[in-house]
Amino acid sequence: MTGRVVVVTGTSTGVGKTVATAALAQRSADRGSVVVVKPVQTGVVDGDSDAEEVHRLTGCAVQEYTTLDDPLAPDTAARRQGVAIPPVAEYADRIRALAELHDTVVVEGAGGLLVRLDADGGTLLDLAAELAKSVPLDLVVVVGPQLGTLNHAELTVAAVRARGLEPAGLVIGAWPAEPGLAERCNAEDLPHHTGLPVLATIPVGVGALDRDQFLAQAPAWFS
């Protein structure tokens, strides 16, 4: 039986997507075998990467397919580095193969939904749409809590729906210890504005926890 693929995107960079990916992977690991995939990683310094951070926090198996030096959009980073990068279809084939071997494959995107992952204009949305043709797929949108998030969330969700996909829900990343009026109102308004449930609210700073602390605290972040 083919496993489920969970594609994690964000409304922008810096909204807590990697920590959300780790939390979703941990939750999936409670239900069966899981592997986390980062198709494209940019800004790699001394081997430090999002995939390694997910492994550090959860202990889950991780895979990285393309790594690039500059902290830029993948197609831009590859062009500057003078290297060829695989098309999105190749990433889809590799992820489908993993789904035959695992109960859940969690796929973390790079930046936002429409950031180009290859030199042909392929995006994470293209990857998700391709995977949805042959495997059970959930797409989770990670949003920030700050002012402006309603607009960013609605734009991202609208782009997903325009491709005939329905997101599974939202994760609010980097939730402050002392939320202000904007954060509190946004948390209430996000489900209304997007028509999606908030699956989890992840506190700011939890990426600094060690593995035991992260695994112990993560279940409480989910609704």
C-alpha positions as CSV (number, residue, x, y, z in Angstrom):
1,M,0.0,0.0,0.0
2,T,1.3,3.4,-0.9
3,G,2.1,5.7,2.0
4,R,0.9,9.2,2.6
5,V,2.9,12.2,1.4
6,V,2.7,15.4,3.5
7,V,3.9,18.5,1.7
8,V,4.9,21.4,3.9
9,T,5.0,24.9,2.5
10,G,5.1,28.3,4.0
11,T,3.6,31.7,3.2
12,S,7.2,33.0,3.1
13,T,10.7,32.2,4.4
14,G,11.2,32.5,8.1
15,V,7.8,31.4,9.3
16,G,8.9,28.3,11.1
17,K,8.6,25.8,8.3
18,T,11.4,23.5,9.4
19,V,10.3,23.3,13.0
20,A,6.8,22.6,11.8
21,T,8.1,19.9,9.5
22,A,9.8,18.3,12.5
23,A,6.7,18.5,14.5
24,L,4.6,16.9,11.7
25,A,7.2,14.2,11.2
26,Q,7.2,13.4,14.9
27,R,3.4,13.2,14.9
28,S,3.5,10.9,11.9
29,A,6.2,8.7,13.5
30,D,3.7,7.8,16.2
31,R,1.6,6.1,13.5
32,G,4.2,4.3,11.5
33,S,7.5,4.6,9.5
34,V,8.3,8.1,8.4
35,V,11.0,9.8,6.3
36,V,11.5,13.5,5.8
37,V,12.7,14.8,2.4
38,K,14.1,18.2,1.5
39,P,14.2,18.2,-2.3
40,V,16.2,21.4,-2.5
41,Q,18.3,23.1,0.2
42,T,20.0,26.5,-0.4
43,G,22.4,28.4,1.8
44,V,24.2,25.3,3.0
45,V,27.2,26.2,5.3
46,D,29.4,23.5,6.8
47,G,26.7,20.8,6.3
48,D,24.1,22.7,8.3
49,S,20.8,22.2,6.7
50,D,17.0,22.0,7.4
51,A,17.0,18.3,6.9
52,E,19.8,17.8,9.5
53,E,17.9,20.1,11.9
54,V,14.7,17.9,11.5
55,H,16.8,14.8,12.2
56,R,18.4,16.5,15.3
57,L,15.0,17.4,16.7
58,T,13.2,14.1,15.9
59,G,15.6,11.3,15.1
60,C,13.6,10.7,11.9
61,A,15.4,9.5,8.8
62,V,16.0,12.4,6.4
63,Q,17.0,12.8,2.7
64,E,18.3,15.8,0.8
65,Y,18.4,15.7,-3.0
66,T,20.0,19.0,-4.1
67,T,22.1,21.4,-2.0
68,L,23.3,24.8,-3.1
69,D,25.7,27.3,-1.5
70,D,23.9,30.7,-1.8
71,P,20.9,31.5,0.4
72,L,18.7,32.3,-2.6
73,A,15.9,30.8,-4.6
74,P,17.1,27.4,-5.9
75,D,17.0,28.4,-9.6
76,T,19.0,31.6,-8.8
77,A,21.5,29.8,-6.6
78,A,22.1,27.1,-9.2
79,R,22.6,29.6,-12.0
80,R,25.1,31.6,-9.9
81,Q,26.9,28.4,-8.9
82,G,26.9,27.2,-12.5
83,V,25.4,23.8,-11.8
84,A,22.4,21.9,-13.3
85,I,19.6,20.9,-10.9
86,P,17.0,18.2,-11.5
87,P,13.5,19.0,-12.7
88,V,10.6,18.7,-10.3
89,A,9.4,15.5,-12.1
90,E,12.6,13.8,-10.9
91,Y,11.9,14.8,-7.3
92,A,8.4,13.5,-7.7
93,D,9.7,10.1,-8.9
94,R,12.0,9.7,-5.9
95,I,9.3,10.7,-3.4
96,R,6.8,8.3,-4.9
97,A,9.4,5.5,-4.5
98,L,9.8,6.4,-0.8
99,A,6.1,6.3,-0.4
100,E,6.1,2.7,-1.4
101,L,8.5,2.0,1.5
102,H,7.1,4.2,4.3
103,D,3.8,5.0,5.9
104,T,4.5,8.8,5.6
105,V,6.9,10.9,3.6
106,V,7.1,14.5,4.8
107,V,8.4,16.9,2.2
108,E,9.6,20.3,3.2
109,G,9.6,23.0,0.5
110,A,12.1,25.8,0.0
111,G,10.8,29.3,0.9
112,G,7.2,29.9,-0.3
113,L,4.8,27.9,-2.5
114,L,5.9,29.4,-5.8
115,V,9.6,29.6,-5.4
116,R,11.2,27.9,-8.3
117,L,12.8,24.6,-7.4
118,D,14.4,23.9,-10.9
119,A,15.6,25.7,-14.0
120,D,12.3,25.0,-15.8
121,G,10.1,27.0,-13.5
122,G,8.9,24.1,-11.5
123,T,7.6,24.9,-8.0
124,L,6.6,23.1,-4.9
125,L,3.0,23.5,-6.1
126,D,3.9,21.7,-9.3
127,L,5.6,19.0,-7.2
128,A,2.5,18.6,-5.0
129,A,0.2,18.5,-8.0
130,E,2.3,15.8,-9.7
131,L,2.4,13.7,-6.5
132,A,-1.3,14.0,-6.0
133,K,-1.9,12.1,-9.2
134,S,-0.7,8.9,-7.7
135,V,-0.3,9.1,-3.9
136,P,-2.5,10.2,-1.0
137,L,-1.3,13.7,-0.4
138,D,-1.8,16.3,2.4
139,L,-0.6,19.9,1.9
140,V,0.1,21.9,5.0
141,V,0.6,25.7,5.0
142,V,2.8,27.2,7.7
143,V,1.9,30.7,8.5
144,G,3.4,33.4,10.8
145,P,1.3,35.0,13.5
146,Q,2.3,38.6,12.8
147,L,0.5,41.4,11.0
148,G,0.2,40.6,7.3
149,T,-0.3,36.9,7.7
150,L,-3.9,36.9,6.7
151,N,-3.1,38.3,3.2
152,H,-0.1,35.9,2.8
153,A,-2.2,32.9,3.9
154,E,-5.1,33.7,1.7
155,L,-2.9,34.2,-1.4
156,T,-1.1,30.9,-0.7
157,V,-4.3,28.9,-0.1
158,A,-5.9,30.4,-3.2
159,A,-2.9,29.4,-5.4
160,V,-3.2,25.8,-4.1
161,R,-6.9,25.6,-4.7
162,A,-6.4,27.1,-8.2
163,R,-4.5,23.8,-9.0
164,G,-7.4,21.7,-7.8
165,L,-5.8,20.8,-4.5
166,E,-7.3,21.4,-1.0
167,P,-4.9,22.1,1.8
168,A,-5.2,19.9,4.9
169,G,-4.8,22.9,7.2
170,L,-2.6,25.6,8.7
171,V,0.3,25.5,11.2
172,I,1.0,28.7,13.0
173,G,4.8,29.0,13.5
174,A,6.9,31.0,15.9
175,W,4.0,31.8,18.2
176,P,5.3,34.5,20.7
177,A,5.3,33.9,24.5
178,E,3.4,37.1,24.9
179,P,1.2,37.5,21.9
180,G,-0.1,41.0,21.1
181,L,-3.4,42.1,19.7
182,A,-2.5,41.4,16.1
183,E,-1.3,37.8,16.9
184,R,-4.4,37.0,19.0
185,C,-6.7,38.3,16.3
186,N,-4.9,36.6,13.5
187,A,-5.1,33.3,15.3
188,E,-8.9,33.7,15.4
189,D,-9.2,35.0,11.9
190,L,-7.0,32.6,10.0
191,P,-9.5,29.8,9.9
192,H,-12.3,32.2,8.8
193,H,-10.3,33.8,6.1
194,T,-8.9,30.6,4.6
195,G,-11.6,28.1,5.4
196,L,-8.9,25.8,6.9
197,P,-8.4,24.5,10.4
198,V,-5.3,25.4,12.5
199,L,-3.7,22.0,13.0
200,A,-1.0,23.2,15.4
201,T,0.4,26.4,17.0
202,I,4.2,26.1,17.6
203,P,5.9,28.4,20.1
204,V,8.8,30.5,19.1
205,G,12.2,29.2,20.1
206,V,11.4,25.5,20.3
207,G,13.9,24.8,17.6
208,A,16.6,25.3,20.2
209,L,15.3,22.4,22.3
210,D,17.2,19.1,22.5
211,R,15.5,16.0,21.0
212,D,14.0,14.7,24.3
213,Q,12.5,18.1,25.1
214,F,11.2,18.6,21.6
215,L,9.6,15.1,21.4
216,A,8.0,15.6,24.9
217,Q,6.5,19.0,24.1
218,A,5.5,18.6,20.5
219,P,2.1,16.7,21.0
220,A,0.8,19.7,23.0
221,W,1.2,22.0,20.0
222,F,-1.5,20.2,18.0
223,S,-5.1,21.1,18.2
